[in-house]
């Protein structure tokens, strides 16, 4: 495993998650302060909600901390599955958020409740959208680069907050245009989108927990590295799986049967180092060396 890659991605995950915590604290202070001065209980409640949003940031940090622990006797393959469970937990929270938006919006329409908006609430909503959308983009970029499913799920939690504020803006515009339930209709649409994203994240978590292979592009890159080494005459039994942010791979390679054990080992070692350099995520490799004879070609 490339410890440098793992440590670097861990630092970036921790940094962007701490940034999320600080952003939520800032929004809490702004929303509660403006809500108090403007006499808006809704904005004060939204500020309290911003603090509760830190729960998923803490889940990411906890999962990242536990998942980054070194392998031990009880967990010889490491603790990466904890990060997968963290992603699943955040995805379930997203389902709850999306369902809540749909429920309250539907109840608002059924009860003929028409929202009213204070101009200060709209200003804060715009600030919230800008900050949360920026945080979503930064977090998503790092999540994809580090292959962290938990961080990716948390990125979408940031976007769900941004979209909630967008609903406020849509409600204001729709009321000005004469459509009194614009914010509720928008909330239903946003809620459905959030649930759909959460289901996709849960699907990825279940796929990893059921030992599915890595993505096709990674497999093709692995095959390219194998074919680029002229010392590897043939190969078979390529198997891959993911554990958290790491790739676990085992492979049988066929080499010249006249080679010494030392030389054959050097071929295997060179292949492992090349593959670790080519892949963007940490990789654990087990290579089984076989002589290139007709009986061994499968």
N, C-alpha and C positions, 0 to 999 in steps of 0.2 A: 504494500500500500504506500502511496506517496503521501507521507506525513505533511510535507510542505503544502500540497494542494488542500488537504483536509483542514490543516490549521488555518490557512488563508481564508477558505470559505467559512470556517467557523467564526473567525474574527469579523468578517463582513456581515454574517447573519446576526451576530450579537450587536454590532454597531447599528444596523438598520432597525433592529427591534427596540433598542434603547431610544433611537430617534422617534419611533412610534409612540413610546411611553411619554417622552417629553412633549410631543405634539398633542397628545391627548390631555396632558396636564395643562398645556397652554390653552387649548380649547375650553377646558373646564373653567379656568380662571376668567376667560373672556366671556363665555356664555353666561356664567352665573353673575358676573359683575354687571353686564349689560342687561341681563334679565331682571336683576334687582333694581337697577336704576330706571328701567323702562316699565317696571311692574308687570313683567311677562313671566308667569309661572311656567309656561310651556318651554321658554328658553332656559329657565333654571333647571327644569327636568331634563332637557337635552344636554345641559352641562354635566349633570350627574351621570347621564348615559355615557358621556365621553370618558368619564373615569371608569365606568364599568367595562368599557371597551378594552381597557388595559389587561383584562383577564386573559384575552387570547394572546396578547404580547407575553404575558407571564407564562402561559402554556408553552409558547415557542421557546422561551429561554430555558424553562425547566426541561422540556424535551431535548433541546440541543445540549444542555449540560449533561443529562443522564445518557443520551445517545452517543456522546463523544467520549465516554469512558473507555479505557483500554480493555481489550478482551481479557477475560479471566477464566478460571477453571469451570465456572458454571455457564459462561457465555463465551465459548471459544471463537465464535464468529463476530464478537463485538455486541454492542447494544443499539445498533442502528434502528432496530424495529421500534424502539421507543419513539423515535421521530415520526415514524409512520403512524403510530397510535395518536401522536399529538396532532397530526394532520387530520386524522379522522375525527378527533374531538372537536377541532375548530370547524370542520365541515358540518358536523351535527349542530353546532352553534349557529352556523349560517342558515341551516334549514329552519331553526327556531326563529331567527331574525326575519327571514323571508315570509314564513308562515304568519308571524305576528303582524307584519305590514299588511298582508292580505286580509287578515281577520279584522283588524281595526279599520282598514279602509272600507271593507264591505259593511261593517257595522255602522260606519259613518254615513254611507249611502242609504242603508236601510232605515236609519234613524233620522234621515233628512238633516244631518248636522252640517252646517256651512261654516267653514273655517274663516277666521279673520286674522289679518296679518299687520303687525306693526312694522314700520320702516326699519327700525333698528334690528328686528328679527331677520329681515331680509339681508341686511348688511352682514350680519354675523353668518347667515347661511352661505353667502357668497365666499366669505373668508374660509368657512369650513370646507366648502367644495374644493377650493383652490389648494388648501393644505392637504386634505385627504387624497385628492387625485394625484398630487405630486408624490405623496408617500406611497400610494398604490404603485405608481410607475417605478419608483426606486426599488421598492420591496420586490416587485415582480421580476425586475431585471436581475437582481441578486439571487432570487429564488431559482430562476431558470439557469443561471450561470453555475450555481452551487448544487443544483438538482435536489433542492430541499422542498419536499411536498408540504411540510408544515409551514414553511415560510410562504409558499405559494398560496396556501389556504388563508394565511393571515393577510396577504396582500389583498385578496378579495374581500376580506372583512373590512379593510380600509376603504375599498371602493364602495362597499355597501353603505358605509357611513356617508360617503360623498353623495351617493345616489339618494339617500334619505333627505339630504339638504337640497338636492335638485328638485325633489318632490315639492318642497316648500316653495321654491321659486316658480314651479309650474302651477301650483295652486294660486299664487298671487296673480300670475299672468292670466290664468283661465278666468278668475273672478273678474278681473278688469275687462275681459273679453265677453263676459256674460254667461260663462259656463261655470256653475257653482261647484261642481264635483270634479273638477279637473285634477286636483291633487290626489283625491281618492283613486281615480282611475289610473293615474300615473303610479301610485303606490302599489296597486295590484300588479301592474306590468313589471315594476322593479322587483317586487317580491317574488314573482315567478322566475325572473332571470336569476336572482340570487339562489333560489332553490335548485335551478338547473345546474348552475356552477357547482354548488355543494354536492349534488349527486355525482357529477363528473369526478370531483376530487375523491369522494368516497369510493367510486369505482376504481380509481388508480390505487388507492390504499388496499382495497381487497385484492386487486391484481398482484400487488407486491407481496401481500401476506400469503397468497396461494402459490408463491414461487414462480411467477411468470418470468419469461426471459426479458432482457433489456430491449430497448427500442430498436427498430430495424436499422436506423442510421448508425448506431453504435456497433451493431453486429457486422455491418458492412465494413466499418472502419477496422474492426478486429480481423476480418478476413483479408483486408487489403494489407495489413501488417504481416500476416502469415505468408501471403503470396509474394511479398516483396523480399522475403528471406530465401535466397537460393539454397541455403543449407537444409531447409525443410522441404523434403521431397514430396511428402503427402501428409495429410492430416485428417482426423475424424473425431467424433464424439465431442464436438464443441458444445459446451453447456454454460449458460449464464443465468444470473439472477441478481436482484438488487437487495441490499440491506441498508435502509436509510439512504445516505448519499453515496454509498460505495457499490462497486460492481464486483461480484464474485464470479470467477471464470475458471473452468477446468477444460483441458484439451489434451488430446493424444497427437503427438507428432512423430513422423517416420523420418529417420535420418540414415545416412550411409552406414550399413552394418559393420564396415571395417573401421569405423572411427573408435577412438579410445573413449572410455567413460568420461575422462576429463574434457575432451573436445565436445562430446555430446552435451555435457553439462554447460559448457560455454555457449553453445547454440541456444539452449533453453534460457540461460541467464540473459543473453543478449535480446532474445525475443521479449522477455518480461520487461526489461528496461525500456525497449523501444515502444512497447504497447503502453506502458505507464506514461511515457512522454507524449504519445499521440492522443490519448483520451483526456477529456477535460475534467474527469472526476477520478477519485482514488479507485484503484483496482487491486484486487487480491487474486493472484494467479497460481494455479497448480497445473504443471505441465508433466505429462507422462510420456517418456521417451521410448520409442519402439524401433526395432531395426526395419529398414525398408526391404522387406522380402514379400513375395506374393501372398503368403499366408496371413500377413499382417495388414494387407490392404483391404479395407472394408468399405 
